[in-house]
Structures are given as C-alpha cells and as structure tokens.
Amino acid sequence: MYYLNHLHDHAQQYTHNEHPSPLDVRECHHIAKSVARWTWNHFDIEASDQRFSELQSRRGKQGGRPAMEDKQASARLMRAQGMGVRAIARELDVNPSTVSRWVLQKP
C-alpha cells in the first residue's frame, strides 16, 4: 500500500509540475495502480540483484575507468624509480591499497 501511495503522490506531483493541464486525482490514482500492479507482477528483486552483481563484477574485472590505465602505468613507473606506495598514492590521488595492487599486478 505504501508503494501505491508513493506512486500516486509522484504522479500527482509530476502532472501538476510538468503539464499545462494536469490530470485529475482519479487519473493519477489509476496510473499509479497500474504501475504498482505491473511492478508486483513482473519485477523480480532477486534477478535484479543478480544482474546488478554481475554488472559490478564485470566492471571490477575491467579495472575501472580507462583513465585509470594511465594512472596504473604512472604508478608502475614511479615504483620502478623507487617511490613508496604511499607517496605514489598521494601523487595520483588514489588509495594506497589500489597502488599496491597495481604495482604487484603483472602488466
């Protein structure tokens, strides 16, 4: 019931703020009820969580954003020149454990 009320309030707020001729209360109620029913019948939270976990895992295996590749290369170069992990982390503005992982990882 809370979800239906939330959807109804959201629909009313949206229609009053975004449209020159807003929907009436009953129309908002029926739209909210339809969305709530569809969500109840079709949304599977466990499957959604699984898809999200798989997406995050894939992103993690990629090693972050492409810009991080430059930082990784810089970290390895600085380490080869004898800089400490904490100094490298400060210089590149990343966590020291990330730097440790980068310099121990084979290129």
HELIX and SHEET records of a PDB file:
HELIX    1   1 TYR A    2  GLU A   18  1                                  17    
HELIX    2   2 VAL A   25  HIS A   42  1                                  18    
HELIX    3   3 ILE A   45  LYS A   61  1                                  17    
HELIX    4   4 ALA A   67  ALA A   80  1                                  14    
HELIX    5   5 VAL A   85  LEU A   92  1                                   8    
HELIX    6   6 PRO A   96  LEU A  104  1                                   9    
END                                                                             
